[in-house]
Amino acid sequence: MTKPLSGLGLLLIVALAGCSSQPDVERVPVGAEVQVVTEDGAVVTGTLAARDEKVVQVNVGRQTREVPREAIADVQVVEASKPAP
C-alpha cells in the first residue's frame, strides 16, 4: 500500500514544481507565433518581436504590445495548424 502512495506523492511534487516555475520566454525563438498569458488573465496572441530583461514585445496585427516579464504567467508557442484555445 505504501508504494502506490509514495508514487502518487512523487507525481504530485513533480506537478507542483512544474506549476511554480517561471515561464521560460528565452526558449521561444523571436518570430514564433506565441500566446502570452498574464497573471491577471489577459491573453496576448501574436508574433514574438523582441525580449529583454524587463519586457517581452509581441506584434499583434499592426501594433506591438509590451508585456512586463514579472506579469507573465504562461507563454506557449501557437502551432500554425492548431487554432489558439
C-alpha positions in Angstrom: 0.0 0.0 0.0 2.9 2.4 0.6 4.3 2.0 -2.9 1.3 3.4 -4.7 1.0 6.3 -2.2 4.7 7.1 -2.5 4.4 7.1 -6.3 1.4 9.4 -6.1 3.3 11.7 -3.7 6.2 11.9 -6.1 3.9 12.7 -9.0 2.2 15.4 -7.0 5.6 17.0 -6.1 6.7 17.0 -9.7 3.5 18.5 -10.9 3.6 21.3 -8.3 7.2 22.1 -9.1 6.3 22.5 -12.8 3.5 24.8 -11.9 5.6 27.1 -9.7 8.4 27.6 -12.2 8.6 30.9 -14.1 7.7 30.6 -17.8 10.9 30.5 -19.9 10.5 33.1 -22.6 14.1 32.6 -23.5 13.3 29.2 -25.1 10.9 30.7 -27.5 12.5 32.0 -30.7 11.9 35.5 -31.9 9.5 35.4 -34.8 7.4 32.5 -33.4 3.7 32.7 -33.0 3.0 32.9 -29.3 0.3 33.2 -26.7 1.3 35.1 -23.6 -1.0 34.9 -20.6 -0.5 37.5 -17.8 -1.1 37.0 -14.1 -4.4 38.9 -14.3 -5.7 36.6 -17.1 -5.2 38.8 -20.1 -4.1 36.9 -23.3 -1.8 38.4 -25.9 -1.5 36.4 -29.1 0.8 37.3 -31.9 4.4 37.1 -33.1 7.2 37.4 -30.6 9.0 40.5 -31.7 11.7 41.1 -29.1 12.6 40.4 -25.4 14.9 41.9 -22.9 15.3 41.5 -19.1 12.2 43.6 -18.3 9.7 43.2 -21.1 8.5 40.9 -23.9 7.2 42.5 -27.1 4.6 40.8 -29.2 3.4 42.0 -32.6 -0.4 41.9 -32.6 -1.6 43.0 -36.1 0.0 46.4 -36.8 0.6 47.1 -33.1 3.4 46.0 -30.7 2.3 45.1 -27.2 4.8 45.1 -24.4 4.3 42.7 -21.5 6.4 43.1 -18.4 8.2 39.8 -17.6 7.0 39.9 -13.9 3.4 39.9 -15.1 3.8 36.8 -17.4 2.0 33.7 -16.0 2.5 31.5 -19.1 4.0 31.5 -22.6 3.0 29.0 -25.3 4.1 28.6 -28.9 1.0 28.5 -31.1 1.3 26.0 -33.9 0.1 27.1 -37.3 -2.0 24.0 -37.8 -3.8 24.5 -34.4 -6.1 27.4 -33.6 -5.4 29.1 -30.3 -7.7 27.9 -27.4 
